[in-house]
Amino acid sequence: MSEAAGDRLVEAVTGWSGVTLEEGRFGSTRFMVGRRELGHVHGSSILDMPLPKPLKAELIERGEAIQHRFTRPDSGWVTIALDDADAVERAIDILRERYEHAVTVRDGRARER
């Protein structure tokens, strides 16, 4: 994947309200909403992210993701190869869905206090 496509992912995700970047392990860049990690990129070719187990299973079954190589198989973590523009756009869509969930959870907790 070109560096421009990797930049497209970072540009899209950091454009969402409240998303910040943090340095992660092994040279990764983490997308954060508060203390919640949406996922992290390694360079411009790999996105690792935690997902609900049903979504994880669906993406793996469709060949859009693989089990994250360093987590237990029963975790929700997957790896998505950012190998073309379509994969980048799909990754942005998935990250956006998880972002919306994170914001809903965060805002719900804020109202409960």
DSSP file (Angstrom, degrees, kcal/mol; ACC not computed):
  #  RESIDUE AA STRUCTURE BP1 BP2  ACC     N-H-->O    O-->H-N    N-H-->O    O-->H-N    TCO  KAPPA ALPHA  PHI   PSI    X-CA   Y-CA   Z-CA
    1    1 A M              0   0    0      0, 0.0    43,-0.1     0, 0.0    83,-0.1   0.000 360.0 360.0 360.0 146.0    0.0    0.0    0.0
    2    2 A S     >  -     0   0    0      1,-0.1     4,-1.6    81,-0.0     3,-0.3  -0.365 360.0-118.1 -75.1 156.8    1.2    3.5   -0.7
    3    3 A E  H  > S+     0   0    0      1,-0.2     4,-2.6     2,-0.2     5,-0.2   0.852 114.9  61.9 -61.4 -33.8    2.1    5.9    2.1
    4    4 A A  H  > S+     0   0    0      1,-0.2     4,-1.9     2,-0.2    -1,-0.2   0.883 101.9  50.5 -61.1 -38.6   -0.6    8.1    0.8
    5    5 A A  H  > S+     0   0    0     -3,-0.3     4,-1.6     2,-0.2    -1,-0.2   0.902 110.4  49.3 -67.1 -39.9   -3.2    5.5    1.5
    6    6 A G  H  X S+     0   0    0     -4,-1.6     4,-2.0     1,-0.2    -2,-0.2   0.898 109.8  51.6 -63.0 -39.8   -1.8    5.0    5.1
    7    7 A D  H  X S+     0   0    0     -4,-2.6     4,-3.1     1,-0.2     5,-0.2   0.867 103.8  59.2 -62.6 -36.2   -2.0    8.8    5.5
    8    8 A R  H  X S+     0   0    0     -4,-1.9     4,-2.3     2,-0.2    -1,-0.2   0.905 105.8  48.1 -58.9 -43.7   -5.7    8.6    4.3
    9    9 A L  H  X S+     0   0    0     -4,-1.6     4,-2.5     2,-0.2     5,-0.3   0.951 114.6  44.4 -62.4 -50.8   -6.5    6.3    7.2
   10   10 A V  H  X S+     0   0    0     -4,-2.0     4,-2.5     1,-0.2    -2,-0.2   0.916 114.0  50.5 -62.5 -43.7   -4.8    8.5    9.8
   11   11 A E  H  X S+     0   0    0     -4,-3.1     4,-0.7     1,-0.2    -1,-0.2   0.909 112.2  47.1 -61.4 -43.1   -6.3   11.7    8.4
   12   12 A A  H >< S+     0   0    0     -4,-2.3     3,-0.7    -5,-0.2     4,-0.2   0.953 115.5  43.3 -64.3 -49.9   -9.8   10.2    8.4
   13   13 A V  H >< S+     0   0    0     -4,-2.5     3,-1.4     1,-0.3    -2,-0.2   0.885 112.0  51.7 -69.4 -39.4   -9.7    8.8   12.0
   14   14 A T  H 3< S+     0   0    0     -4,-2.5    -1,-0.3     1,-0.3    -2,-0.2   0.619  98.1  69.3 -74.5  -9.5   -8.0   11.9   13.5
   15   15 A G  T << S+     0   0    0     -3,-0.7     2,-0.3    -4,-0.7    -1,-0.3   0.568  79.5  96.5 -80.0  -8.8  -10.6   14.1   12.0
   16   16 A W  S X  S-     0   0    0     -3,-1.4     3,-2.0    -4,-0.2    -3,-0.0  -0.649  91.8 -94.9 -85.0 138.8  -13.3   12.6   14.3
   17   17 A S  T 3  S+     0   0    0     -2,-0.3    -1,-0.1     1,-0.3     3,-0.1  -0.239 105.5   9.2 -55.6 126.3  -14.0   14.6   17.5
   18   18 A G  T 3  S+     0   0    0      1,-0.3    16,-0.7    -4,-0.1     2,-0.5   0.417  89.6 132.4  87.4  -1.8  -12.0   13.4   20.5
   19   19 A V  E <   +A   33   0A   0     -3,-2.0     2,-0.3    -6,-0.2    -1,-0.3  -0.721  30.7 179.0 -86.0 129.9   -9.7   11.0   18.7
   20   20 A T  E     -A   32   0A   0     12,-2.3    12,-3.0    -2,-0.5     2,-0.4  -0.855  24.2-123.7-123.7 162.2   -6.0   11.4   19.6
   21   21 A L  E     -A   31   0A   0     -2,-0.3     2,-0.3    10,-0.2    10,-0.2  -0.862  27.0-179.1-105.0 141.3   -2.9    9.7   18.5
   22   22 A E  E     -A   30   0A   0      8,-1.9     8,-3.5    -2,-0.4     2,-0.3  -0.979  34.8-104.7-134.5 150.1   -0.5    8.0   21.0
   23   23 A E  E     -A   29   0A   0     -2,-0.3     6,-0.2     6,-0.2     2,-0.2  -0.583  44.5-166.1 -70.7 132.4    2.7    6.2   20.5
   24   24 A G    >   -     0   0    0      4,-3.1     3,-0.7    -2,-0.3     4,-0.1  -0.451  28.1 -68.6-109.7-175.0    2.2    2.4   20.9
   25   25 A R  G >  S+     0   0    0      1,-0.2     3,-1.5     2,-0.2    -1,-0.2  -0.366 111.3  19.1 -73.1 153.9    4.4   -0.6   21.3
   26   26 A F  G 3  S-     0   0    0      1,-0.3    -1,-0.2    -2,-0.1     0, 0.0   0.807 135.9 -57.0  57.9  34.6    6.6   -1.9   18.6
   27   27 A G  G <  S+     0   0    0     -3,-0.7    16,-0.5     1,-0.2    -1,-0.3   0.656  98.7 144.6  76.5  15.8    6.6    1.4   16.7
   28   28 A S    <   -     0   0    0     -3,-1.5    -4,-3.1    14,-0.1     2,-0.5  -0.400  46.4-134.7 -85.5 164.6    2.8    1.5   16.3
   29   29 A T  E     -AB  23  41A   0     12,-2.2    12,-2.3    -6,-0.2     2,-0.3  -0.987  22.2-147.7-119.1 122.3    0.5    4.6   16.4
   30   30 A R  E     -AB  22  40A   0     -8,-3.5    -8,-1.9    -2,-0.5     2,-0.6  -0.708   6.0-143.0 -96.0 139.7   -2.6    4.2   18.5
   31   31 A F  E     -AB  21  39A   0      8,-2.9     7,-3.0    -2,-0.3     8,-0.9  -0.904  30.7-171.3 -96.4 119.8   -6.0    5.8   17.9
   32   32 A M  E     -AB  20  37A   0    -12,-3.0   -12,-2.3    -2,-0.6     2,-0.5  -0.890  29.6-170.0-120.4 143.9   -7.5    6.7   21.2
   33   33 A V  E >  S-AB  19  36A   0      3,-2.7     3,-2.1    -2,-0.4     2,-0.4  -0.927  80.7 -51.6-123.5 102.5  -10.9    8.0   22.4
   34   34 A G  T 3  S-     0   0    0    -16,-0.7   -14,-0.1    -2,-0.5   -16,-0.0  -0.553 122.0 -24.1  63.6-124.7  -10.2    9.0   26.0
   35   35 A R  T 3  S+     0   0    0     -2,-0.4     2,-0.5    -3,-0.1    -1,-0.3   0.409 118.1 101.7 -96.4   1.1   -8.5    5.9   27.5
   36   36 A R  E <   -B   33   0A   0     -3,-2.1    -3,-2.7    66,-0.0     2,-0.5  -0.746  64.9-142.6 -92.4 127.8  -10.1    3.5   24.9
   37   37 A E  E     -B   32   0A   0     -2,-0.5    -5,-0.2    -5,-0.2     3,-0.1  -0.778  12.8-171.5 -88.2 124.9   -8.0    2.3   22.0
   38   38 A L  E     -     0   0A   0     -7,-3.0     2,-0.3    -2,-0.5    -1,-0.2   0.792  63.8 -67.8 -79.9 -30.2   -9.8    2.0   18.7
   39   39 A G  E     -B   31   0A   0     -8,-0.9    -8,-2.9    10,-0.2    -1,-0.4  -0.930  47.4-115.0 162.1 180.0   -6.9    0.2   17.1
   40   40 A H  E     -BC  30  48A   0      8,-2.8     8,-2.9    -2,-0.3     2,-0.4  -0.997  13.7-137.6-146.8 151.4   -3.3    0.9   16.0
   41   41 A V  E     -BC  29  47A   0    -12,-2.3   -12,-2.2    -2,-0.3     2,-0.6  -0.844   3.4-151.0-109.6 145.3   -1.4    1.0   12.8
   42   42 A H  E >> S- C   0  46A   0      4,-2.3     3,-1.5    -2,-0.4     4,-1.1  -0.954  72.2 -49.3-110.2 108.3    2.1   -0.4   12.1
   43   43 A G  T 34 S-     0   0    0     -2,-0.6   -14,-0.1   -16,-0.5    -2,-0.0  -0.428 100.9 -52.7  62.4-134.1    3.5    1.8    9.4
   44   44 A S  T 34 S+     0   0    0     -2,-0.1    -1,-0.2   -43,-0.1     3,-0.1   0.097 129.2  62.6-123.6  22.1    1.0    2.2    6.6
   45   45 A S  T <4 S+     0   0    0     -3,-1.5    37,-2.7     1,-0.2     2,-0.4   0.592  92.9  50.2-124.0 -13.4    0.3   -1.5    5.9
   46   46 A I  E  <  -CD  42  81A   0     -4,-1.1    -4,-2.3    35,-0.2     2,-0.5  -0.993  49.6-170.5-137.1 132.6   -1.3   -3.1    9.0
   47   47 A L  E     -CD  41  80A   0     33,-2.4    33,-3.3    -2,-0.4     2,-0.4  -0.989   7.7-168.7-117.1 125.8   -4.2   -2.2   11.3
   48   48 A D  E     +CD  40  79A   0     -8,-2.9    -8,-2.8    -2,-0.5    31,-0.2  -0.940  18.6 161.8-109.5 135.7   -4.7   -4.1   14.5
   49   49 A M  E     - D   0  78A   0     29,-2.1    29,-2.4    -2,-0.4     2,-0.4  -0.997  38.1-118.1-154.6 150.0   -7.9   -3.6   16.4
   50   50 A P  E     + D   0  77A   0      0, 0.0    27,-0.2     0, 0.0    -2,-0.0  -0.713  37.8 177.0 -86.7 138.8  -10.2   -5.1   19.0
   51   51 A L        -     0   0    0     25,-1.3     2,-0.1    -2,-0.4    -2,-0.0  -0.922  40.0 -88.3-134.5 159.1  -13.7   -6.0   17.9
   52   52 A P    >>  -     0   0    0      0, 0.0     4,-2.5     0, 0.0     3,-0.6  -0.470  49.4-113.5 -61.1 143.0  -16.8   -7.7   19.4
   53   53 A K  H 3> S+     0   0    0      1,-0.2     4,-2.6     2,-0.2     5,-0.2   0.833 113.8  54.1 -56.1 -38.4  -16.3  -11.4   18.8
   54   54 A P  H 3> S+     0   0    0      0, 0.0     4,-2.0     0, 0.0    -1,-0.2   0.915 111.9  44.9 -63.2 -39.3  -19.3  -11.7   16.3
   55   55 A L  H <> S+     0   0    0     -3,-0.6     4,-2.6     2,-0.2     5,-0.2   0.901 111.9  53.2 -68.7 -40.3  -17.8   -9.0   14.1
   56   56 A K  H  X S+     0   0    0     -4,-2.5     4,-2.4     1,-0.2     5,-0.2   0.949 110.2  47.3 -56.3 -50.3  -14.3  -10.5   14.4
   57   57 A A  H  X S+     0   0    0     -4,-2.6     4,-2.6     1,-0.2    -1,-0.2   0.896 111.6  51.2 -60.5 -41.4  -15.7  -13.9   13.3
   58   58 A E  H  X S+     0   0    0     -4,-2.0     4,-2.0     2,-0.2    -1,-0.2   0.924 111.2  46.6 -63.0 -46.0  -17.5  -12.3   10.4
   59   59 A L  H  <>S+     0   0    0     -4,-2.6     5,-2.5     2,-0.2     6,-1.0   0.889 114.0  47.9 -66.2 -39.1  -14.5  -10.4    9.1
   60   60 A I  H ><5S+     0   0    0     -4,-2.4     3,-1.1    -5,-0.2    -2,-0.2   0.923 110.6  51.8 -66.3 -43.5  -12.3  -13.4    9.4
   61   61 A E  H 3<5S+     0   0    0     -4,-2.6    -2,-0.2     1,-0.3    -1,-0.2   0.882 111.0  47.8 -60.6 -38.4  -14.8  -15.6    7.6
   62   62 A R  T 3<5S-     0   0    0     -4,-2.0    -1,-0.3    -5,-0.2    -2,-0.2   0.520 115.4-116.8 -80.9  -4.8  -15.0  -13.1    4.7
   63   63 A G  T < 5S+     0   0    0     -3,-1.1    -3,-0.2    -4,-0.4    -2,-0.1   0.667  84.0 117.8  79.6  16.0  -11.2  -12.9    4.5
   64   64 A E  S   <S+     0   0    0     -5,-2.5     2,-0.3    -6,-0.2    -4,-0.2   0.574  79.4  16.2 -90.4 -10.9  -11.1   -9.2    5.5
   65   65 A A        -     0   0    0     -6,-1.0     2,-0.3    15,-0.1    -2,-0.2  -0.966  63.9-146.0-152.5 163.6   -9.1   -9.8    8.6
   66   66 A I  E     -E   79   0A   0     13,-2.2    13,-2.7    -2,-0.3     2,-0.1  -0.907  42.5 -81.3-128.2 161.5   -7.0  -12.5   10.3
   67   67 A Q  E     -E   78   0A   0     -2,-0.3    11,-0.2    11,-0.2     2,-0.1  -0.399  57.8-101.0 -57.8 132.7   -6.5  -13.4   14.0
   68   68 A H    >   -     0   0    0      9,-1.6     3,-1.0     1,-0.1    -1,-0.1  -0.374  30.2-134.0 -57.7 133.4   -4.0  -11.0   15.6
   69   69 A R  T 3  S+     0   0    0      1,-0.2    -1,-0.1    -3,-0.1    -2,-0.1   0.674  96.2  41.6 -70.8 -18.8   -0.7  -12.8   15.8
   70   70 A F  T 3  S+     0   0    0      2,-0.1     2,-0.3     0, 0.0    -1,-0.2   0.275 100.8  76.7-115.8  11.7    0.2  -11.9   19.3
   71   71 A T  S <  S-     0   0    0     -3,-1.0    -4,-0.0     6,-0.1     0, 0.0  -0.809  89.6 -88.1-117.8 162.5   -3.1  -12.3   21.2
   72   72 A R    >   -     0   0    0     -2,-0.3     3,-2.1     1,-0.1     5,-0.2  -0.357  37.9-118.3 -63.8 145.7   -5.0  -15.3   22.4
   73   73 A P  T 3  S+     0   0    0      0, 0.0    -1,-0.1     0, 0.0    -5,-0.1   0.769 113.2  58.3 -58.2 -26.3   -7.4  -16.7   19.8
   74   74 A D  T 3  S+     0   0    0      2,-0.0   -21,-0.1     0, 0.0     2,-0.1   0.433  88.0  97.1 -86.9   3.1  -10.4  -16.1   22.1
   75   75 A S  S <  S-     0   0    0     -3,-2.1    -7,-0.1     2,-0.1    -4,-0.0  -0.340  82.9-121.5 -79.1 171.5   -9.6  -12.3   22.2
   76   76 A G  S    S+     0   0    0     -2,-0.1   -25,-1.3    -9,-0.1     2,-0.2   0.408  70.7 123.1 -91.9   2.1  -11.4   -9.9   19.9
   77   77 A W  E     +D   50   0A   0     -5,-0.2    -9,-1.6   -27,-0.2     2,-0.3  -0.432  34.4 173.9 -74.4 135.4   -8.2   -8.6   18.3
   78   78 A V  E     -DE  49  67A   0    -29,-2.4   -29,-2.1   -11,-0.2     2,-0.4  -0.879  25.5-133.9-130.6 165.2   -7.8   -8.8   14.5
   79   79 A T  E     -DE  48  66A   0    -13,-2.7   -13,-2.2    -2,-0.3     2,-0.5  -0.987  16.2-164.0-119.9 132.0   -5.2   -7.7   12.0
   80   80 A I  E     -D   47   0A   0    -33,-3.3   -33,-2.4    -2,-0.4     2,-0.4  -0.973  16.1-136.3-118.2 122.8   -6.4   -6.0    8.8
   81   81 A A  E     -D   46   0A   0     -2,-0.5     2,-1.1   -17,-0.2   -35,-0.2  -0.646   6.4-152.5 -77.3 127.6   -4.0   -5.7    5.9
   82   82 A L        +     0   0    0    -37,-2.7    -1,-0.1    -2,-0.4   -36,-0.1  -0.545  44.5 141.6 -97.2  66.0   -4.1   -2.3    4.3
   83   83 A D        +     0   0    0     -2,-1.1     2,-0.3   -82,-0.1    -1,-0.2   0.501  62.2  11.4 -95.7  -4.4   -3.1   -3.5    0.9
   84   84 A D  S  > S-     0   0    0     -3,-0.2     4,-2.0   -83,-0.1     3,-0.2  -0.970  83.7 -93.1-159.4 172.9   -5.2   -1.4   -1.4
   85   85 A A  H  > S+     0   0    0     -2,-0.3     4,-2.4     1,-0.2     5,-0.2   0.855 121.6  54.8 -61.9 -36.5   -7.6    1.6   -1.3
   86   86 A D  H  > S+     0   0    0      1,-0.2     4,-2.4     2,-0.2    -1,-0.2   0.904 107.5  49.8 -63.9 -40.5  -10.7   -0.6   -0.8
   87   87 A A  H  > S+     0   0    0      2,-0.2     4,-2.4    -3,-0.2    -2,-0.2   0.891 110.5  50.7 -64.8 -39.0   -9.1   -2.2    2.3
   88   88 A V  H  X S+     0   0    0     -4,-2.0     4,-2.4     2,-0.2    -2,-0.2   0.933 111.1  47.7 -64.1 -45.9   -8.3    1.2    3.7
   89   89 A E  H  X S+     0   0    0     -4,-2.4     4,-2.2     1,-0.2    -2,-0.2   0.901 112.5  49.1 -63.2 -40.5  -11.8    2.5    3.1
   90   90 A R  H  X S+     0   0    0     -4,-2.4     4,-2.3     2,-0.2    -1,-0.2   0.907 110.3  51.4 -64.4 -41.1  -13.3   -0.7    4.8
   91   91 A A  H  X S+     0   0    0     -4,-2.4     4,-2.8     1,-0.2    -2,-0.2   0.900 108.7  51.1 -62.4 -40.5  -10.9   -0.2    7.7
   92   92 A I  H  X S+     0   0    0     -4,-2.4     4,-2.6     2,-0.2    -1,-0.2   0.917 109.3  51.1 -62.2 -42.7  -12.1    3.4    8.1
   93   93 A D  H  X S+     0   0    0     -4,-2.2     4,-2.0     2,-0.2    -2,-0.2   0.917 112.2  45.8 -60.2 -44.0  -15.7    2.2    8.1
   94   94 A I  H  X S+     0   0    0     -4,-2.3     4,-2.2     2,-0.2    -2,-0.2   0.926 113.3  49.2 -66.6 -44.9  -15.0   -0.4   10.8
   95   95 A L  H  X S+     0   0    0     -4,-2.8     4,-2.5     1,-0.2    -1,-0.2   0.889 109.3  53.4 -60.8 -38.6  -13.0    2.1   12.9
   96   96 A R  H  X S+     0   0    0     -4,-2.6     4,-2.6     2,-0.2    -1,-0.2   0.910 107.8  50.4 -63.7 -41.6  -15.9    4.6   12.5
   97   97 A E  H  X S+     0   0    0     -4,-2.0     4,-1.8     1,-0.2    -1,-0.2   0.916 113.3  45.1 -61.1 -43.8  -18.4    2.0   13.8
   98   98 A R  H  X S+     0   0    0     -4,-2.2     4,-2.5     2,-0.2    -2,-0.2   0.844 111.0  54.5 -70.6 -33.1  -16.1    1.3   16.8
   99   99 A Y  H  X S+     0   0    0     -4,-2.5     4,-2.6     2,-0.2     5,-0.2   0.934 106.7  50.6 -62.5 -47.1  -15.6    5.1   17.4
  100  100 A E  H  X S+     0   0    0     -4,-2.6     4,-2.2     1,-0.2    -2,-0.2   0.899 111.7  48.7 -58.9 -41.0  -19.4    5.6   17.5
  101  101 A H  H  X S+     0   0    0     -4,-1.8     4,-2.6     2,-0.2     5,-0.2   0.935 110.6  50.2 -63.7 -46.1  -19.7    2.8   20.0
  102  102 A A  H  X S+     0   0    0     -4,-2.5     4,-2.7     1,-0.2    -2,-0.2   0.898 111.7  47.7 -60.7 -41.5  -16.9    4.3   22.2
  103  103 A V  H  X S+     0   0    0     -4,-2.6     4,-3.0     2,-0.2     5,-0.3   0.902 111.2  50.9 -67.2 -41.0  -18.4    7.7   22.1
  104  104 A T  H  X S+     0   0    0     -4,-2.2     4,-2.2    -5,-0.2    -2,-0.2   0.928 113.6  44.9 -61.5 -45.1  -21.8    6.3   23.1
  105  105 A V  H  X S+     0   0    0     -4,-2.6     4,-2.2     2,-0.2    -2,-0.2   0.937 115.1  48.2 -64.1 -46.7  -20.3    4.4   26.0
  106  106 A R  H  X S+     0   0    0     -4,-2.7     4,-2.1    -5,-0.2    -2,-0.2   0.935 114.3  45.1 -60.1 -47.8  -18.3    7.4   27.1
  107  107 A D  H  X S+     0   0    0     -4,-3.0     4,-1.8     1,-0.2    -1,-0.2   0.859 110.9  53.9 -67.9 -35.1  -21.2    9.8   26.9
  108  108 A G  H  X S+     0   0    0     -4,-2.2     4,-1.2    -5,-0.3    -1,-0.2   0.900 110.2  47.2 -64.4 -41.0  -23.5    7.3   28.7
  109  109 A R  H  X S+     0   0    0     -4,-2.2     4,-0.9     1,-0.2    -2,-0.2   0.878 108.4  55.4 -67.2 -37.6  -21.0    7.0   31.6
  110  110 A A  H >< S+     0   0    0     -4,-2.1     3,-0.5     1,-0.2    -1,-0.2   0.887 107.8  48.8 -63.7 -38.2  -20.6   10.8   31.8
  111  111 A R  H 3< S+     0   0    0     -4,-1.8    -1,-0.2     1,-0.2    -2,-0.2   0.799 104.4  60.4 -71.6 -27.7  -24.4   11.2   32.2
  112  112 A E  H 3<        0   0    0     -4,-1.2    -1,-0.2     1,-0.2    -2,-0.2   0.739 360.0 360.0 -72.3 -21.4  -24.6    8.6   34.9
  113  113 A R    <<        0   0    0     -4,-0.9    -1,-0.2    -3,-0.5    -2,-0.1   0.485 360.0 360.0 -75.2 360.0  -22.2   10.5   37.2
